[in-house]
Structure formats: structure tokens, C-alpha cells
Amino acid sequence: MFVFAQQPSLANQFVAELRDVSIQKDRLRFRRNLERIGELMAYEISKTLPYHNVSVPTPLGIADTQLLRQQPVLATILRAGLPFHQGFANYFDQAENAFAGAYRGYSASESDEFEIAMDYIVGPDLSGKTLILSDPMLATGRSLEKVYHAMLRYGIPAQTHIAAVIASPEGIRYVQRQLPQCHLWLGAIDDHLNEHSYIVPGLGDAGDLSYGAKV
């Protein structure tokens, strides 16, 4: 498990601005900060991927270097995950992409009990590839688990990385228990989930802050 907040870096500034109630009113800046954290995570994840030696012709000769053996598949959960996902796509710019629509489906009683509903999923062949599944908030971990298992209809990836900006201890434990084969990449680990299963102190609703409140 890799956690940006456990070491000094610019990622901590971007996370702080995401949390700040005055700065987060600027939707463009909020989305850009999610994107920038995605870029930083993409770079860190890239260090763990397989490479191969290649020779590149230049105007004056041949340069030897190492390039990715295969681009990963980038997956995210609509709609909150889009800016974060874009950061990964900026760096893995030849990657295939997958998307899922997953959300909390509450009962008619308006209680705090919910199930994860999923009504849309699309993706490329995942067989033997590296999957990077991103979502800004790892709260209960149930939506990430459901989307991951739904993605397996497209094939079994060789390895899977799960990326989140902010995570709860409860969500981390759930994902590690349900998806022990996955690698976790986090911006920060917060204190706990409240009675509504929202991360505290968290930052609010990443989807609403990025795109406006739902009705």
C-alpha cells in the first residue's frame, strides 16, 4: 500500500486544497486538483510496471531506453471518478479505458441502509493486462469491489491497482479482505466513517463538487 500523505510531496498540497471549503468552491480548481493527483499516482504506478529495452533512432544516431511493455487499462466509476481518471489518462495516453456507473441505491424508507447499484459498464479485453481502477473516495469499499468483479466479464487482469484520493480505515480493511490481490494507492487515510458511511474529515461529495449538486 502506497500513501502519499506519509511523505512530504506536492500531493499533500493538492489534497489540502480539495478539502478546503473555500478553495473547493472553484469547480475548475477542484477538478484540476483531482486530475493532478491522478497524474502523480500514474507516475508512481508506472515505476512498478514491466518494461522492455528499445532502440530509438534520432537525427544523430541511436538511443537505447526502456519503454512500457504494455499500456494498462484505466477504469473509473462515473461521475466523480472522471477528473481523477483524466490524470491517469494524461500520463498513460495510449491506454484503453473502461467505465462503470455505480452509486448508492437507498431504500424507499429513506434510511441510511443502502446497496450499491450499477446500471452501466463498458470495457476492453482485460485478459493478462494491468488494470488501474480509480475512484476519488474509498469509503466502504463496496462500490470498488462490485465494479472490479463486474469488470472480470472482460477477462482476468494480470494485476490490478486500486487508486483513491482519500480512504477510510474501514474501506481499506474491506478492500484488502475482499480483493487481497489488488495493490492500493492512496492520497491520504482519514479517521473513520460516520453513521452515514461518509469519510471523516473527508472533503464532501466529490461528484457534486466537480459537477454540481444532484437532484
N, C-alpha and C positions, 0 to 999 in steps of 0.2 A: 504494500500500500504506500503510495506516494502522496504526501500532503504539503502543498506549497506553504501554508501558514507555519510550518515547523522550521522554516529557514527564512532569512531576510531576502526579499526579492520584490520587484515591481508588482508581482501578482497580488501582494498584500494591499498595495495602494488601490488596485482595481477593485478588489473585494470590498475594501472600506468604502469606496465611492458607491458601489452597488447598494450597500447597507444604508448610507447616509440619507435621511428622509428629505433633506433639501436638495441634494445633488440628484437623487433618483427621480425627481420630478421632471427632469430633462430626459425624455424618452430616447432621443437620439444618443445621448451620452450613455444611458443605461444599456441600450443595445450594443453600443460600441465597446463598453467595458466587458460585457459577456463575450463578445467576439474576441477581444484581446486576450482574455483568459483562455479561450479555446485555442488561440494561436500558440500561447505559451505551453499549454498541455500537449498540443500536437508536436511541438519541438521536443519536449521531454519524452513522449512516447516513441518518437522516431528513433531515439537512441537505442531502443530495445528491439527494433525490428531487424530482420535479416537483410544483408546487403551482399552485393557481388562486385567483383572488380571489372571495370570497363576502361577502355582507352578512348579518349575524346580527341578528334582532330581539331587543331587550332590553326590559324593562319601561318604559324611558325613551327609547328611540329605536332607532337602527340603528348597529351596529358593523361596520366593514369589517375583514376579516382575510384570511389566506391559509390554506387547508387542503390536505391531500394530494389530488392529483388522483385517485389510485387507491391503495388499500392494497396492500402487497406480499403475496406468498405466502411463508409461513415453512415451511422444510423442515429436518428434522434426521434424524440416524441413531440408531436405538434401540440400547441403552437409555441409554448415557452422555450422549447429547445432550439428554435430556428437561429437566433443570433449566435448562440454558443456553437452550434453546428457550423455556422458560417466561418468561424475562426479556424476550425479544423480543415474546412474545405479550402481556405486561403492557402494553407501550407501543403496539404495533400491534394494538390489542384488537379490531379488526374484520377482521383478516386471515384469509384462508383458510390452511389448513395441509396439509402433506404429510409423510409419514413413510416411512422405509426401514429394513429390518433388514439390516445389513451387518456382517460380522465376519471375523476371520482364520480361514481354514479350513486347518488343518495336516494334513499327510500322516500316514499310519499309522506312519511310521518315527519320529515324534516329533522330526524335525529342525526347524531354525529356518526352513526354507523354507515359505512359505505363499502361498495365493491368497486374494483377497477373495471371500467367499461372500455372496450376497444372496438371501434367500428371502421377502422381503415388501416391497411398495412400494404406496403409495396416494397420490393427489394430485388436486387440482383442475385445471382448464384453466389452462395456463401461457402461452398464446399472447399475446404482446405485453405481458406483465406483468413486474414486478420480482420476481425470486426471491432470497430470502436463505437460503442453505444453511449451517447451523451444525453444528459438531462441536467438543467441547472441545479435542481434541488433533489437531493436524495433524502426524502422524509421517512416514509415507512419502508421504502424499497419495493413495494408490491407492484407498482407500475413498471419499473425496470425489469423485474423478474418476469412479469407477464409478457412484456414486449420481447424480451430475449427468447423466451420459449416459443413465442409465435414466429419469430424470425427463423427458427430452425426448420420451418417448412421449405426454406430456400437452400437448405444444406447445412452441414455441420462445420462451423469455422475451426481452423487450426488453433486459434487463440482469440480471446475476447478481452477487450479493455473497456471498463465502465468508467466514465468521467462525469464528475459533478462539481459544481462550484462550491456548494455548501451542503454538508451532510449532518445527519443526526447520528448519535451513537447507536440508537435503536435500528436505524436504517442500515448502518454499516454491518451490524451483527446479523441482520436478516439476510442481506445480500451474501455475506461470507458463508452463512449457513446454507442458503438455497443455491448459490452459484459459486461453489468453492474453487472452480476452475478459472474464474474471472479475476483480472487484475484491476485494482481500484486506484483511480487518480482523482484527488480531491483538492479544492482550493482551501477549504477550512472545515474543521469539525466543530459544530456548535454544542450547546449544553444538553438539550433534551427536546422531545416532542411534547407539546401541550395536549390538553384534553381533546382538541380538535385535530390532532395529528399534524400540526404545523410546527416547523422548526423554530426554536427559540435560542438566541435572539433573531436569527434568520435575517430576512430582508423584505418580507411581504410576498405577494404573488408575482412571480417573475413574468408570467404571461401578461397580466394586467399592466404591469409597469412598462413592459415593452410595447404593447399594442393597444392599451385602453381596457377599461373595465368591461366585463361580460354582463349581459342582461339575461 
